Amino acid sequence: MSVTSEFNEHDAVVQALSDSNQKRYPTYKVLNNLGGEKTNVAGLFPDIILQDGKGNLLFIIEVKKNGNIAQCIQQWKNVPKIPAFLYIVVPENDLSNAKSIAQVVGLQPKFGTYTVDPETKVISVKYE
């Protein structure tokens, strides 16, 4: 994804993930909470929610940077039973920190990483 207006890293990554998941899973419903909290799961507002054609939750995706990772992991730890696979997508250089926080808190999310080319603002995402 390429961004031409004022660059907001979080929103650009969420939009890129939404777009790529919609292309990858054309029969799924991909919802995001860009532009305000609209769709919740267990009272929380994740960045992206993927549902199958019947409306069943499949994936919850949170995009976080270093300063917000601990809060994100703790809030999902407080949900008694997360109703879908939880992915936390962080900058590539924040991955080991995010995994350490999750281990200490006792949450076992799946992780993804992203990088942003500083010149072109092209976003690349990898899932573990």
N, C-alpha and C positions, 0 to 999 in steps of 0.2 A: 504494500500500500504506500502511496506517496501522498504527502500532505503539502498543500500549497499555501494555506492561510496561516495565521498565527498558530504556532505549534504547541499543543497540549499533549504531552507524552501519554498520560493515562488514557485520555479520551481517544487518542489516535490508536493506541494498542487495542482498546476495547472495540473500536470500530473495525480494525483490521481482523480481529478474532471473530467478530460477528459475521463479517463478510465471508471470511474463509470457511467458517462452519456452515454458513448457508449454502455455499457452493459445494462443500464436501457432503453435506446431508440435505439434499434438496427437498426431501419429504418431511423433514423435521421443522419445527417452529423454533426460530432463534429469536429470543427476546433480550433486550439489553435495557439498562437503566441510565443510558446517557440522557442528559437534559432533564434529569429529575427522577426521583424514586417513583416507579410506576408498578413494578411487579415484584412481589416478595415471595420468599420461601421461608417458612417457619418464622415469620416476623422479621426477617432480614432481607436486605435488598442487594443481592449479588450483582456484579457487573453484567454477567451474561447467564441466561438460562436456556437450556436446550430441552425441548419436549419432543416426544415422538408424535406421530399423526393422531394418536388418541388423547393427547394432552398429558401423558405420563412424563414425569420428570426423569431425565437421563443424566444430564450434567449441569453442574453449577460451576461457574468460572469467576474467580476473583482476580483482579489485576492489582498488584500492590508493589510499592517501592519500599526501600529499607525502613523508613520512618513509620510505615503503617502495617508492616507485616505482623508484628506481635499482636496488635489489636485485632486484626482480621482473624488470625488463628484462634485467639481466645474467644471471639464472639461465636465462631462455628463450634468450638469445643463445648460451649454452653448449650448448644442445641442437642436435646437428648438423643435423637436419631436423625442424622442427616438423610433426607429422602432421595438422594441421588449421589453420583460420584462428584466429589468436590475437587476441583483443580485450582491451585493457586499458581498464578503466572507472575513471575518476578523478573527483574533485570538479571541477566546472566551472572553478573558479579554478586548478586544478593542470594543466590541459590543455597550456598552452604549455611548462611545465616538463617534463612527461612526453614531449612530442614532441622537445624538445631533447635529453633524455637518450637517447631511442631513436636519434636521429640520430647522436649522438656514439658510442654503442655499436655502431651498425650494424645494428640490428634494425628491421624494418618491420612492426610490428603495426598492426592497425586500432584506432581509439580510440572510446570512448564517454565521455560525461560524465554526472554525476548532480548533482542538487540535492536538498536535504532542507529542507522547510518547517520553520523552527525551532519554530513553535507546534504544528502538527498532526502533524509528523513524516512527512508524505506525501512519498514519493520520486518524483522525475521523472527519467527517463533518456532521453538522446538519443545515437544512434550517428552517426558521420560516414559 
